[in-house]
Structure formats: C-alpha cells, structure tokens
Amino acid sequence: MVQTSDIGCGRRVLVGVLACLVLAGGLAAGGSAAPPQVFVSSVDVSDDEPTAGDSIVVTPTVSYSGSEDGSFEVTQVTLEGLDGTRHADESDLGTLGSGDALDVPLGATLESPGETRLVVHVRGVQYGSDGRLDRISHTKRPVFVSVSEPSTPTETTPQLGIEADEMTTGAESTVSVVVSNGGDDELTDLSLELSGLGGTANQTKLDPALGAANSTTITFRVRPAEPGTHPINATLRYDGGHVAASETVDVAPLADDVAVYATLDERNGTDVLRYRLTNHGNAPVRNAVLSGTTADASLPTTALRTVDPGSAETTVVELNDRPTGQATVSAAYETGGTTGETNETVTLGADGTSSGDRGIGGLFDPLVLLSGGVFMTGSTLAYQTLRGRGR
C-alpha cells in the first residue's frame, strides 16, 4: 500500500514539475523581444519588358532591422533563374547596422522570350550585441520579367525605275535608270547592267557608291534595230546583293520623209538663196548637205546639223550671180542609222519668186542675221528653225 502510494505521489510530483517548466518557458518566450531580421525591402528592374538578348540590371535593396547593438554582415547577394542559372554574384558587401539598407546592382542577359522568374538570394551572418555570431541567415525574393521576341529587321533593298524615250528603229534614244537607296546604309561597288532590245541595249555602267536615303540616275544611249515591242531589263549588283527590274517599250518603224525647198530673195542689195529642209519623219535628220543646180550653174552648198522630227530648218546663203529658170535642189542626210536623199525642182523667177511656192515666202520676212550651227560653201546670211509639218 505504501509503495503504491509513494509511486503515485511521485508521478503526481513529476507531472507538476513538467507543467511548471512548460509554463515558465512560455512566459519567457512571450516576454522576449522579436529576433532581428534581414530582408529585401524592394527590387528595381532597369527594364521589366526587355527583348530577348537584351541586358538588364536588377537592383535589390537589402534592409536590416534588429537591436541597436546587433549587426548583419552581407556575405553574398546573387540573382538566379529557376533552373539554377546564376546571372550575377556579388560578395563581401559589408555590414549593416540596425535600420541600415544596401542597394546591390545585379546584371543579367535574358536570351529566351516569355515570362521569366528570377530570384534574389541574400546570404549573411547575424551578430548579437556582444559581437558573437548569432545565426547564419538566408533570405530571398522573386522578380518577374516579361521578355519579348526580338523584332526581325526589315532589309530595305534598292529600287530601280526604268524610263525610256519614244523609240524609232535605227534612231538613237535615251534609257534612264533611277537607282534609289532607301536603306540606312551606303551601297558600294554598284554595277548596273542594261539588256534587251534584241541585244542592242547590252551595256554596263559602274558607280563606286550610293549614299543612304539617296538616289541617282544612270543614262544609257541605245539604238534599237527592229520595230515592235521589246523588253528592257536593268540589273543592279552591289556589295550585299542584287536587284532587277524590267519594262517593255514600243519601237516604231523608221519613217524617212524629208522635203527640201529653195527660193530667191534680196537683202540689203545682195541676192540670197534660202534653203529649207522639213523633216516629216519620226527620227532626227542629221548632217544634211543642201545644194542645187540650174541648167548652166551650180547653186551654193550649205549644211544643217540636226532637224528634229516634225520641224523645219532654214538657212540663207549669198549669191554671186542671180540664177533664173528651173533649178534642182537636193539634200543628202542621215536618219535612223541610214542615209537618204531628196530632190525638188523649182523655178527661180527674175523677180525673186519661185514657182511651186508652198506658202513659205511669208515665213522669211524679216530674218535675223545669225551665226554658228551651219557650214557651207559660200556665205550664210541667216538660219531659222520652223516648227511644223508643212512643206
């Protein structure tokens, strides 16, 4: 009985002691101050929507709150990805006292587009007021960055524009190619090749450079050999690539239709002979030589360099003797890559008129004395251009 009672009493005493210890521990815990803390109070991101491949700077602010006499030594701050990639690592950053804060810039280059989660890790050692090591601390804070796809650069290629004059078989014409560089970089080592027109347009011209946002016009002289519709092709080669363009042109058949005429006149007491050459064709008349003969004499010879299509040119020469009667006036010329000749019979009157006068007499009054543009055997008194198709 006594033994049993003693054991029971002992149990009751042990339970009471344990209860007292638990209560004392609880009171002690409730009465102590909050432990010091180190934490990331804020995070600044230089660009929270970068493009893949861009570099950013993540700057966490590490703060310490604790007793006035305690401290926290920041041994390492890192920026890491969820896959464990360590983008930045800074160490031995100093010691923080109560209420202190530290900014730590961390660089990162994000290569993959999409929502990216980074984590700032802060590691360090916390010391108590007596300078003894209190604990080793590790805290972290996530950072979210939206990485966009890189934009695909749009390459601006040069542009070609082909402009051609009206063309006639055998006649020289102009083809202009406008080269435009709308890009931001200079084009170098330009080679422009023209082809087409049955092979008669095959030419190449070189240009060392064409500046950015600039254009140039390159001119070619062509002489189509056959009438009809023909392609003209332009190909530009340059350092970095090539570009081509094409146009079609209509080539008209050559129309050789030239008329020559002559009449007598008197100016300041001097007998003169007026030649007129009219070009009714569709190609320029060049290097025309005008002459004439009567039954017993030759008329002075003169020349005209160019008579455009649909126009007439007049030249006046002095006469040593005044011819009368029937005369044949002639013109030998070049047009459309060929040579031609035309003749006209006129009757020169003693009164200065010419039979068969086709209404041109009034066109010669008055004439201004000119020089240049004509060469002849004899003297030139005047040279006049008449626009129109009348003979």
C-alpha positions in Angstrom: 0.0 0.0 0.0 2.7 2.5 1.0 4.8 1.6 -2.1 1.9 2.1 -4.3 1.1 5.4 -2.7 4.7 6.5 -3.0 4.8 5.8 -6.7 1.6 7.5 -7.3 2.7 10.5 -5.4 6.0 10.6 -7.3 4.0 10.7 -10.6 2.0 13.5 -9.4 5.1 15.4 -8.4 6.8 14.8 -11.8 3.7 16.0 -13.7 3.6 19.1 -11.6 7.2 19.9 -12.3 6.8 19.4 -16.0 3.8 21.7 -16.0 5.8 24.3 -14.2 8.6 24.1 -16.7 6.3 24.4 -19.7 4.6 27.4 -18.1 7.9 29.1 -17.3 9.2 28.5 -20.8 6.0 30.0 -22.2 6.3 33.1 -20.1 10.0 33.5 -21.0 9.1 33.3 -24.7 6.3 35.8 -24.5 8.4 38.3 -22.7 11.5 38.4 -25.1 12.0 40.9 -28.0 11.4 39.9 -31.6 14.5 38.5 -33.3 16.4 40.8 -35.7 15.5 40.3 -39.5 17.3 40.8 -42.8 15.0 41.1 -45.8 14.8 42.5 -49.4 12.7 45.6 -49.0 12.4 46.5 -52.7 13.7 45.5 -56.1 14.2 47.9 -59.1 14.5 46.5 -62.7 16.0 48.7 -65.4 13.7 47.2 -68.0 10.8 44.9 -66.9 9.9 44.2 -70.6 13.2 43.6 -72.4 13.7 42.0 -75.7 15.4 38.6 -75.9 19.1 39.1 -75.9 18.9 42.4 -74.0 20.8 43.1 -70.8 19.0 44.4 -67.7 20.1 45.4 -64.2 18.2 44.1 -61.2 18.9 46.2 -58.0 17.6 44.8 -54.8 17.6 46.8 -51.6 18.8 44.7 -48.6 17.5 46.0 -45.3 18.3 45.0 -41.7 16.1 45.6 -38.6 17.2 44.5 -35.2 18.6 45.6 -31.8 20.7 48.7 -31.8 23.8 46.8 -30.8 23.4 43.9 -33.3 24.6 43.8 -36.9 24.3 41.8 -40.1 27.3 41.0 -42.4 26.2 40.7 -46.1 28.4 37.9 -47.4 26.7 37.3 -50.8 23.9 38.5 -53.0 23.0 36.5 -56.1 20.5 36.7 -59.0 19.4 33.3 -60.2 17.0 31.6 -62.5 14.6 28.8 -61.6 16.8 26.4 -63.5 19.7 27.3 -61.2 21.4 29.6 -63.7 23.4 32.2 -61.7 23.2 35.5 -63.7 25.1 37.7 -61.1 27.0 37.1 -57.9 28.3 39.9 -55.5 30.1 39.0 -52.3 31.6 40.7 -49.2 29.3 43.7 -49.4 29.9 45.0 -45.8 28.0 45.1 -42.5 24.6 46.6 -41.8 23.6 48.0 -38.5 20.0 48.4 -37.2 17.9 50.3 -39.8 20.6 50.2 -42.5 19.9 49.3 -46.2 22.2 48.4 -49.1 21.5 48.6 -52.9 23.2 45.8 -54.9 23.1 46.1 -58.7 23.0 42.8 -60.5 23.3 42.4 -64.2 21.6 39.7 -66.4 21.1 39.0 -70.1 17.9 37.1 -70.8 18.0 35.1 -74.0 14.6 33.3 -74.0 11.3 35.2 -74.7 8.4 34.7 -72.3 7.6 35.3 -68.6 10.8 34.9 -66.7 11.0 34.4 -62.9 14.3 35.4 -61.3 15.2 35.1 -57.6 17.3 37.4 -55.5 19.2 35.5 -52.8 20.8 37.3 -49.8 23.1 35.4 -47.5 25.0 36.6 -44.5 25.9 36.3 -40.8 23.9 37.9 -37.9 25.8 39.0 -34.8 24.4 39.8 -31.4 25.1 42.9 -29.3 28.1 41.2 -27.7 29.7 40.6 -31.1 29.2 36.9 -31.1 27.7 35.0 -34.1 24.0 34.7 -33.6 22.9 32.9 -36.7 23.6 32.4 -40.4 20.8 33.9 -42.5 19.5 33.3 -46.0 16.6 35.2 -47.4 15.2 35.5 -51.0 12.7 37.4 -53.1 11.3 36.7 -56.6 11.5 39.0 -59.5 9.2 38.7 -62.6 10.3 39.9 -66.1 8.4 39.7 -69.3 10.9 39.0 -72.2 9.6 39.7 -75.7 10.6 38.3 -79.1 13.2 40.3 -80.9 11.9 42.2 -83.9 13.0 40.9 -87.2 14.9 43.7 -89.0 13.4 44.5 -92.4 16.0 44.8 -95.1 15.4 47.7 -97.5 16.6 46.7 -100.9 17.4 49.2 -103.6 14.6 50.2 -106.1 15.0 50.5 -109.9 12.9 52.6 -112.2 13.3 52.5 -116.0 12.3 55.5 -118.1 12.7 55.4 -121.9 12.2 57.9 -124.7 10.0 57.2 -127.7 12.0 54.9 -129.9 12.3 54.6 -133.6 14.2 51.8 -135.5 17.8 52.8 -136.1 17.5 56.1 -134.2 19.4 56.8 -131.1 17.3 57.1 -127.9 17.8 57.5 -124.2 17.1 55.0 -121.5 17.4 56.3 -117.9 17.5 54.0 -114.9 16.8 55.6 -111.5 18.5 53.8 -108.6 17.0 54.6 -105.2 18.6 53.5 -101.9 16.0 53.8 -99.2 18.1 52.0 -96.6 20.1 53.3 -93.7 23.5 52.1 -95.1 25.6 53.1 -98.1 25.6 50.9 -101.1 29.0 50.2 -102.6 30.5 48.6 -105.7 27.5 49.3 -107.9 27.3 47.7 -111.3 24.2 48.4 -113.4 23.6 46.2 -116.5 21.1 47.1 -119.2 19.9 44.5 -121.7 17.2 43.9 -124.1 16.0 45.4 -127.4 17.2 42.4 -129.3 20.7 42.7 -127.8 21.3 46.3 -128.9 20.9 47.6 -125.4 23.5 45.5 -123.7 25.7 47.9 -121.7 27.1 48.0 -118.1 28.0 51.1 -116.1 29.8 51.3 -112.7 29.3 53.5 -109.7 31.5 53.3 -106.6 28.8 54.2 -104.0 25.3 55.4 -103.4 24.6 57.0 -100.0 21.8 56.0 -97.7 18.4 57.6 -98.4 19.7 58.8 -101.8 19.1 58.2 -105.5 20.9 58.6 -108.7 20.0 58.4 -112.4 22.2 56.5 -114.8 21.7 57.2 -118.5 22.2 54.8 -121.5 22.1 55.6 -125.2 20.5 52.8 -127.3 19.7 52.3 -131.0 17.0 49.7 -131.5 17.5 47.6 -134.6 14.0 46.2 -135.1 10.5 47.6 -134.7 7.9 46.1 -132.4 7.5 45.6 -128.6 10.7 44.8 -126.8 11.8 44.3 -123.1 14.4 46.4 -121.4 16.0 44.8 -118.4 18.1 46.5 -115.7 20.1 44.5 -113.1 21.9 46.2 -110.3 24.6 44.3 -108.5 26.1 45.8 -105.3 28.1 44.7 -102.2 25.4 42.7 -100.4 23.1 41.6 -103.2 21.4 42.4 -106.4 18.0 43.6 -107.7 16.4 43.7 -111.1 13.6 45.5 -113.0 12.0 45.2 -116.4 9.9 47.4 -118.7 8.6 47.0 -122.3 8.9 49.6 -125.0 7.4 50.1 -128.4 9.8 50.7 -131.2 8.2 52.4 -134.3 9.4 51.5 -137.8 11.6 54.2 -139.4 9.6 56.8 -141.4 12.0 58.6 -143.7 10.1 61.6 -145.1 12.2 64.7 -145.8 11.5 67.6 -148.2 13.8 70.3 -149.4 12.9 73.7 -151.0 14.6 76.9 -152.2 13.7 80.4 -153.1 15.4 83.6 -154.1 15.4 86.9 -152.2 17.3 90.1 -151.9 18.6 91.6 -148.7 20.4 95.0 -148.5 21.1 94.9 -152.2 22.5 91.4 -152.1 20.9 88.4 -153.8 20.4 85.5 -151.4 19.1 81.9 -151.8 17.0 80.4 -149.0 17.1 76.6 -148.4 14.6 75.0 -146.2 14.6 71.4 -145.0 11.5 69.9 -143.5 11.5 66.6 -141.5 8.2 64.8 -141.7 9.7 61.6 -140.4 9.9 60.2 -136.9 13.7 60.3 -136.4 16.1 63.2 -136.4 17.8 64.2 -139.6 21.5 64.8 -139.2 24.4 66.2 -141.2 22.2 67.3 -144.1 24.0 68.8 -147.1 21.9 71.1 -149.2 22.9 72.0 -152.8 21.3 72.8 -156.1 22.0 73.2 -159.9 20.5 75.1 -162.8 21.0 74.5 -166.5 24.2 76.4 -166.5 25.4 76.9 -162.9 25.7 75.3 -159.5 24.0 76.8 -156.5 25.9 77.3 -153.2 26.2 74.3 -150.9 25.4 74.5 -147.2 24.6 72.2 -144.4 22.4 71.6 -141.4 23.5 69.6 -138.4 20.1 68.4 -137.0 16.5 68.7 -137.9 14.2 67.2 -135.3 11.1 65.2 -136.3 8.1 67.4 -137.1 10.2 70.5 -137.6 11.9 72.5 -140.4 15.3 74.4 -140.5 16.1 77.3 -142.9 19.5 78.6 -143.9 20.3 81.6 -146.2 23.4 82.0 -148.4 24.6 84.8 -150.6 24.7 84.5 -154.4 27.4 86.0 -156.6 25.1 85.7 -159.6 21.4 85.6 -159.5 20.1 82.4 -161.2 16.8 82.2 -163.0 14.8 79.5 -164.6 14.4 75.9 -163.5 16.7 74.6 -160.7 17.0 71.3 -158.9 17.7 71.5 -155.1 18.9 68.4 -153.2 19.5 67.3 -149.7 21.7 64.3 -148.6 21.3 63.4 -145.0 21.4 60.7 -142.3 18.4 59.4 -140.3 17.7 56.3 -138.2 21.1 54.9 -138.9 20.6 55.1 -142.7 21.4 57.7 -145.4 18.8 59.3 -147.6 18.5 61.9 -150.3 15.6 64.1 -151.6 15.3 66.4 -154.6 12.9 69.1 -155.5 12.6 71.0 -158.8 11.8 74.7 -158.5 11.6 77.6 -161.0 13.5 80.7 -159.8 12.0 83.9 -161.2 13.8 87.0 -162.0 11.5 88.9 -159.7 12.6 86.7 -156.8 9.6 84.4 -156.7 9.7 80.6 -157.1 7.1 78.7 -159.0 5.5 76.0 -156.9 6.0 78.2 -153.8 4.3 76.2 -151.0 3.4 79.1 -148.9 6.7 79.7 -147.2 7.6 83.1 -148.5 6.0 85.0 -145.6 8.0 82.9 -143.1 11.2 84.6 -144.2 10.3 88.3 -143.5 12.1 89.5 -141.6 15.1 87.3 -140.7 17.7 88.0 -138.1 21.3 87.5 -139.1 22.7 84.5 -137.1 26.0 82.7 -136.9 27.0 79.2 -135.9 25.2 75.9 -136.4 25.7 75.9 -140.2 28.6 75.4 -142.5 28.6 75.8 -146.3 30.4 76.8 -149.5 29.5 80.5 -149.7 28.2 82.9 -147.0 25.4 82.2 -144.6 23.1 85.2 -144.1 20.5 83.6 -141.8 19.5 80.4 -140.1 15.9 79.8 -138.9 14.1 77.0 -137.2 10.4 76.5 -138.3 8.3 74.2 -136.2 5.5 72.4 -138.0 4.9 69.8 -140.7 4.0 72.0 -143.7 6.3 72.0 -146.6 
